[in-house]
Amino acid sequence: MSRATTTTYDDQIVSLLRQMSQLEKLTLSLEIGNRRTYVEGTHLNNEILSQMSYLRTFIFDIVTHIVDSNEILKSNDDVRRIFVQHVDGYIDYFPNKEGRCHLFSLPFTMKYMHAVTNNFPGGIFRKVRMSSIFDDIRSFEYDFFKRISHSFPLLNQLTVFNSIQQNEKRTQESYDNKKDF
């Protein structure tokens, strides 16, 4: 597992993984920076999984940051097309022609999940103990924190990166009246 962003995915990681054709189980946690296209289901299948005929278990949490790209995926379904039932993910588009794709296997069995944004689809991730949230475009509102608390019931550490002020401020009294948070 790596929490650092790599820019050597295409040059080193893909070729290294292709050499591991006898693997039966692969756990991959990557944050990939400075690509022109997303690492999504079709790419993983064509570039890595097709070379691993013995692979039975593939657990992954992959975030791709694209820059200066005109690549537009029509929906979140495009990133998970190949895997259908055993994957989820979402896409963030930023106004400066940058994007972010977060793709992860289900059930999610890692203790760390890469940073999630307001587009995080939710779900139940009982194994995750550590993560972060960030969004450079929108503020984190009460409903988002509620979704995070439900999705990660055993979370021990959450780091927040956001400089956008909340739109919907709640008083302590309104928090006390909400038993579901």
N, C-alpha and C positions, 0 to 999 in steps of 0.2 A: 504494500500500500504506500502510495506517495501522496502527500498533501501539496507538493510543489508542482507548479505548472511546467510541463515539458514542451520543448519545441523540436524534439528529436524523434517524434512518433514515426513519421514516414521514413526517415533515414535509418533509424536504429531499432525501434521497438517492433515494427512490423516484421522486419527481416529476422530479428531474434525469435519472435513467436513462430514464424514459419519453420525455423529449424527445430522446433519442439514438436514434431509431428506425432510422437508417441504418447503425448500427454493424454491422460484420462480425465483430469480435473484441472481447470484453470480459473483462478480468481484474479481479476484485473480491476484495479482502482486507479484511474488516470484522469488527470486534468491536462488537456492538450491545448496549447496556444498557437496562435498565428497560422492557422490553416486557411485555405480558400474554400474548403467544403467541409460539411459536417461528417463526423464519424457516426454513422447510424447503422441500422440493421443490414441493409444491402452491402455497405462497405465491409462491415465485420464478417459477413458471410463470404463475400467474394475474396477478400484479401487475407483473412486469417482462418476462419473456421473450415473453409473448404480444403485447407492444407492439413487439417487435424482429424483424420478419419477415426482415431481412437477416442476422441473427446466425448465424454458422456455428461460432464457437468461443467457448465460455464456460468460463473458468477461474476457480475461486473457492475461497475459504477463509473461511467465515462462522461466527462464534460468536455465539449469541444468549443473553443472560442474561434470564430472566424472573423477575419478583418478584410476590409476593402473588397467585399464580395457582393455580387449581384445574385447569389444563390438565394432563392426564396422557396422554402418548402411550404406547400399549400396548407398543411395541417400537422398537428402533433402525430397523427396516424402515420404520416410519411416516415418518421424516424423509427417507428416500431413495426413497420410492415412485415418484415421477415419473421419476427418472433411471435407475433399474434398474442398469445395468452401469457407468455412468461416474461414480459418486459413492459415497462412503462417509461414515460419520459415527457419532456416538454421543450418548447423552443422559446427563446427570448430574442426579440429583434430590437436593436437600438438605432436611434436616428442617424448615427454617423456611419452607416453601412457595416456595422458590426453585429454579430449575433452570437448566441450561446445555445448549445443543445445539451441537455442533460438526459442521459439514457441509463437505465438501471434494470437489472434482472429482478424477477420476482419468483419466489419469495426472496426478500432482501435479507441476507444473513450476515452482513458485515456490521461491525460496531461503529464505523465511521461512515457518514454519507457526505459527499461533496456538497458545497453550499447550495441552498435552495433559494428560489426567488418567489415573488408573488404568483408566478404561473405554475408553481408546484401543484400537481393534481391531487395530492393527499394520498390516503391509504393508511395502513397500519404497519409500522416498522418497529416491532418489539425488540429487535436486537441492537438498534442504533442507540449509542450512548453519547455520541459527540457529533455535532454538525455546526453549521453556521448559516445565516440567512443574509442575503444582500439584494439590493435593488437600487440602481442609480437613477431610475426614472420615476418610480412611484413610492409613496410612503407605505409603511407597514401599518395596517389598521387592525383593530380589535379582532375582526373575523379571521384575519390571517393568523394571528397568534393563537386563536382558538383552534384553527385547523392544524397548526404545528403541534400544539399540546395534545391533540387527539392522535395525530399521526405518529408521534414519538413519545409514547407514554413513559418510557424508562430513560429518557434523555438526561444526562448528567451535566453536560456542558454545551451551551449555545452561545455562539459569538454573533453579534449583530453588526452589520455594516450598512448604514443608511444615513444619508444626510438630508433626506426629504422630511419635512414636518408632517405629522399626522393631520389628516383632514377631520377625522371624527374623534374628538377628544372625549374621554370618559372620566368622570370623577371617581374618587375612591368609593363613594356610595354606590354608583352604578356597577362597579366591579364586584362589590360585596353582594349585590342583588343577583348577580349572574353566577349561578352554582355550577355551570358547565365549563368554566374556565380553569 
